[in-house]
Amino acid sequence: MTHLTKIELDETIPENWELRPLGKGQYEFVEPVWSHEIEDLLDEGFEASEEFEYDVAEEIILEVIKRAPNLLEAHLMLADLYFDMDKTDKRLEATQQAYNLLLTLLPKDFSPSTHKLSWDLEGNAILLRVLYSHACALADEGDSKTARDILEDLLKLDVEDNQDSRYLLPQIYLELGEPAQILKLVEQFPEDQGADMLWNRVLALLALKQPDQARLAIQEAWAKSPKVAQELLRSKHDAPTDLPPNGIEIGSEHEAFAYFLDMGDAWADQPGALQMLREVVQP
């Protein structure tokens, strides 16, 4: 930084959010530099939320937004705070405000079909997080169609899917009667051999009334991810203890239980799904 001239510095740090082309369809969403006072105040709000001082955190974050209304990180923090406080209406209001603000900051010709964003760039990650946060809030409040549209946009913007939109979409597709879209997701991420992709493919084939293909898919999923089938067929579901420090591993009991929490109802609601699963894995 000390080697930059003033002109170069002005070109590097915008006064407001700026979308810069990087070439080959890639873009960088560059965040302006906020004052130390604003940054420190936001840190105080985060620390208060970590200490479960929710009312204090809310007051601080709202003050940050008042002073720096374009600070998207503050809007995201507020939405997360309301999630922790189980204030679903306020959470959706916060994500909607962040989403609306984002739309005003982007150029009119911005399109997920023509703009790609690397998650590794900080400003891009903030933009993508705003979209994902709003999609999650919408899905939780029952607006599946809008949530679907935003998540599909995310898969275009961030082709590596760093926020795992592909794991939230299948449940939405089933709710909307679009199981074929799940198969497209599986094709889009062929290297993903986790429980979600393997077992959601089964659900999609059953919903499409393709029982023979569904049986074959069960056999494949059972060979690679047997603990999920065991979890789905249990009469009582207890959370496994001792979560690994490095997170949930593919093929583990933790993965199986997490899948059950996300998609267990979908399996129970799909006619004949559990019966077919039992017939294949417990002949």
Buried (B, 14 or more C-beta within 10 A) or exposed (E): EEEEEEEEEEEEBBEEBBBEEEEEEBBBBBBBEBEEEBBEBBEBBBEBBEEEBBEBBBEBBBBBBEBBEBBBBBBBBBBBBBBBBEBEEBBBBBBBBBBEBBEEBBEEEBEBEEBBBBBEBEBBBBBBBBBBBBBBBBBEBEBBEBBBEBBBBBBBBBEEBBBEBBBBBBBBBBBEEBBEBBBEBBEEBEEBBBBBBBBBBBBBBBBBEBEEBBBBBBEBBBEBBEBBBBBBEEEEEEEBEEEEEEEBEEBBBBBBBBBBEBBBEBBEEBEEBBEBBEEBBEE
